[in-house]
Amino acid sequence: MNKTIQGIKVIIGDPALFAIESSITKGYEQISCRALGFFCIHINGICYGVCENDATMLACSFDEVNRRLANCGRHVASFSELKAAQIAEAFRSALYGEKQDVSYLGMKSSEFCRHFRRDGINLMWAPDGDAAFDDGSYILQFDFEDRVRLIAFKSDQGYSYDPATLSEVWMPAEAFYQILQQWRDSFEDEWVRSVSSQAAR
C-alpha cells in the first residue's frame, strides 16, 4: 500500500488498483467547510473527480468517507454480482432518466433507487454532495462478504453512462477499509496543520 504526502497533497493506496487522492489548498476552522482543495478516487488507473486546487470544499468528501467506515459491511444488494455495465445502465436510468421503468434488476423502481440514497443502503459513494465530482463521475460501492466491489464511470451527455469510462475492482474488504481509514486520519492531520499554520500568520 502506497502512502505519499507532498506538502498537503495526499495519496493513499495504489492508483493502478484503488487509491484516494486529495489536496488542501486552504484550511478552514468551520467543520462545515473543512478545506478548499480536491478529492479524487483512482480505480484501475482511471481518475474520477476534479483534480484542481479549487475544485471543492472538502467537508462532504470527508464526511462521506466517515459514513462508509461507520457502515462497513452494510453496502449490500441482491444485484451486486451482476455485470458492471448492467448496474451502471440501470442506475443512470432509474435515478436520472426522463422516464423510469417499472422495475430495475428484478425489483420495483422505488426499491432499487432506495439502495443509492444516503438514508437507504447508500451504495453511491460519489458524487458525495459537493463539487468534487463535477466531472460527471459516479462510484458505487458493494460490500460482499470479505470483499468490496467498486464500479466507477462517468455520465454521457444524456441519461446513460460513457462505456469508455467504466471500470471496476474487487478487493479484500480489510484492505479497502484500511485505505479509507488511513486517508481519513491523514486528511484530518493535514487539515489541523493547515488551520494552525494560517492562524499563526
Residue, then its C-alpha position, 0 to 999 in steps of 0.5 A: m500500500n502506497k502512502t505519499i504526502q507532498g506538502i498537503k497533497v495526499i495519496i493513499g493506496d495504489p492508483a493502478l488498483f484503488a487509491i484516494e487522492s486529495s489536496i488542501t489548498k486552504g484550511y478552514e476552522q468551520i467543520s462545515c467547510r473543512a478545506l478548499g482543495f480536491f478529492c479524487i478516487h483512482i480505480n484501475g488507473i482511471c481518475y474520477g473527480v476534479c483534480e484542481n486546487d479549487a475544485t471543492m470544499l472538502a467537508c462532504s468528501f470527508d464526511e462521506v468517507n466517515r459514513r462508509l467506515a461507520n457502515c462497513g459491511r452494510h453496502v449490500a444488494s441482491f444485484s451486486e454480482l451482476k455485470a458492471a455495465q448492467i448496474a451502471e445502465a440501470f442506475r443512470s436510468a432509474l435515478y436520472g432518466e426522463k422516464q423510469d421503468v417499472s422495475y430495475l434488476g428484478m425489483k420495483s423502481s422505488e426499491f432499487c433507487r432506495h439502495f443509492r440514497r444516503d438514508g437507504i443502503n447508500l451504495m453511491w459513494a460519489p458524487d458525495g454532495d459537493a463539487a468534487f465530482d463535477d466531472g460527471s463521475y459516479i462510484l458505487q460501492f458493494d460490500f460482499e462478504d470479505r470483499v468490496r466491489l467498486i464500479a466507477f464511470k462517468s455520465d454521457q451527455g444524456y441519461s446513460y453512462d460513457p462505456a469508455t469510462l467504466s471500470e471496476v475492482w474487487m478487493p479484500a474488504e480489510a484492505f479497502y477499509q484500511i485505505l479509507q481509514q488511513w486517508r481519513d486520519s491523514f486528511e484530518d492531520e493535514w487539515v489541523r496543520s493547515v488551520s494552525s499554520q494560517a492562524a499563526r500568520 
